[in-house]
Amino acid sequence: MDPLPERGMGAVTAPNCAEPLARRRRHTWLLATLTELIGDCAQAAGEVYRPVAEARPTRTDVTVNLGLFAGL
């Protein structure tokens, strides 16, 4: 007697070959989008912190432009 039907688990079907390709394409798109987002965040952080990094060590006040974040 096969125990799978007793547990509500029907017969195993053959995998659809299109599913792995679609999944791979979707994952690739998600990774590309995430990479783009990380790049945009790094660029924005660089624009905010660059003046601080380039300031002389003895300087106590540095003007930064937060215009990028005004719409958040």
C-alpha positions in Angstrom: 0.0 0.0 0.0 1.3 3.4 -1.0 1.4 5.8 2.1 1.3 9.0 0.0 -2.5 8.9 -0.9 -3.3 8.4 2.8 -1.6 11.7 3.7 -3.5 13.6 1.0 -0.4 13.7 -1.3 -1.4 12.6 -4.8 0.7 11.2 -7.5 3.9 13.0 -8.4 3.8 14.6 -11.8 6.7 15.3 -14.1 8.1 18.8 -13.7 7.2 21.4 -16.3 10.4 22.4 -18.2 9.1 25.9 -18.7 8.8 26.6 -14.9 12.5 26.5 -14.2 13.2 28.8 -17.1 10.6 31.2 -16.0 11.8 31.1 -12.4 15.4 31.7 -13.5 14.3 34.6 -15.7 12.3 36.1 -12.8 15.2 35.7 -10.3 17.5 37.3 -12.8 15.2 40.2 -13.2 14.9 40.6 -9.4 18.7 40.4 -8.9 19.2 43.0 -11.6 16.6 45.3 -10.0 18.1 44.9 -6.6 21.6 45.6 -7.9 20.3 48.8 -9.6 18.7 49.8 -6.3 21.8 49.2 -4.3 23.8 51.2 -6.9 21.4 54.1 -6.6 21.6 54.0 -2.8 25.4 54.0 -2.9 25.4 57.0 -5.3 23.0 58.9 -3.1 25.0 58.1 0.0 28.2 59.2 -1.8 26.7 62.6 -2.7 25.6 63.2 0.9 28.8 62.0 2.6 31.4 63.2 0.0 31.6 66.7 1.4 32.2 65.3 4.9 34.9 63.0 3.7 36.6 65.8 1.7 36.5 68.4 4.5 39.6 69.2 6.4 40.0 67.3 9.7 40.0 70.6 11.7 36.6 71.7 10.2 33.7 71.3 12.6 30.8 72.3 10.2 30.2 70.9 6.8 27.3 71.8 4.5 25.7 68.8 2.8 23.0 68.8 0.2 20.0 66.6 1.2 18.0 67.6 -1.9 17.9 64.0 -3.0 15.9 63.0 0.0 13.5 66.0 0.1 10.7 63.9 -1.5 10.9 61.0 0.9 
